[in-house]
Amino acid sequence: MKYLVLLVVLAIAIGIWRSRRAPDANASKTPAPPLTLPQNMLACAHCGVHIPQADALMVGEQAYCCTEHRRLGPV
């Protein structure tokens, strides 16, 4: 019984010690994700789904979301 009480007191002491100690310097200095500039969104000429300009498949002035829609052409 005395070992159980000792174990509980030890667990509480470790919990208090861990909650009061200063956070690690490495843990608090996580790098912020790099900021990205907004991209222009284009509508697919076939289905109308909006896609980023960088991912669009362009044929002249027409933007397409995939090669199948580019093959089928505008609606």
LINMO-V868266 format. One record per pair of residues at least 24 apart in sequence whose ideal C-beta (glycine too) atoms are under 6 Angstrom apart, sorted by the first residue. I is the first residue (numbers start at 1). J is the second residue. D is the distance in whole Angstrom. If there is no record, write none. Layout:
BEGIN
i;j;d
I;J;D
I;J;D
END
This chain:
BEGIN
i;j;d
44;69;6
45;74;4
46;72;6
46;75;6
END
